[in-house]
Amino acid sequence: TEGECATLATRHLDAERGAFVSRLIALWQLAVYGARLPDGSDVLAVCDEFNTRLPRRVVAPAGTP
């Protein structure tokens, strides 16, 4: 569930990233369960921040030095 995702995020990410994930989840819930579109500026802010808050982590294949 979204709540489980938020809990895992706050456990495994620093406070700033955990707060970002919680904000992202809240926007999702507003749209999907609340049947209300979030404010456009909030959506754009989340989109702008996504790569800096949750950068893609590249993991080398096993056996690679």
LINNOR-V266454 format. One record per residue. N is the residue number from 1. RES is the residue in one letter. PHI is phi in radians with two decimals (none if undefined). Layout:
N:RES:PHI  N:RES:PHI
This chain:
1:T:none  2:E:-1.08  3:G:-1.08  4:E:-1.15  5:C:-1.10  6:A:-1.11  7:T:-1.09  8:L:-1.09  9:A:-1.09  10:T:-1.22  11:R:-1.33  12:H:-1.87  13:L:-1.99  14:D:-1.16  15:A:-1.01  16:E:-1.11  17:R:-1.23  18:G:-1.06  19:A:-1.14  20:F:-1.09  21:V:-1.07  22:S:-1.08  23:R:-1.15  24:L:-1.07  25:I:-1.11  26:A:-1.08  27:L:-1.12  28:W:-1.05  29:Q:-1.12  30:L:-1.03  31:A:-1.28  32:V:-1.42  33:Y:-1.63  34:G:-1.54  35:A:0.95  36:R:-2.27  37:L:-1.30  38:P:-1.18  39:D:-1.00  40:G:-1.01  41:S:-1.18  42:D:-1.19  43:V:-1.13  44:L:-1.10  45:A:-1.11  46:V:-1.11  47:C:-1.10  48:D:-1.12  49:E:-1.50  50:F:-0.92  51:N:-1.18  52:T:-1.42  53:R:-1.39  54:L:-2.27  55:P:-1.14  56:R:-1.20  57:R:-1.77  58:V:-1.69  59:V:-1.96  60:A:-1.22  61:P:-1.06  62:A:-0.98  63:G:1.53  64:T:-1.53  65:P:-1.21
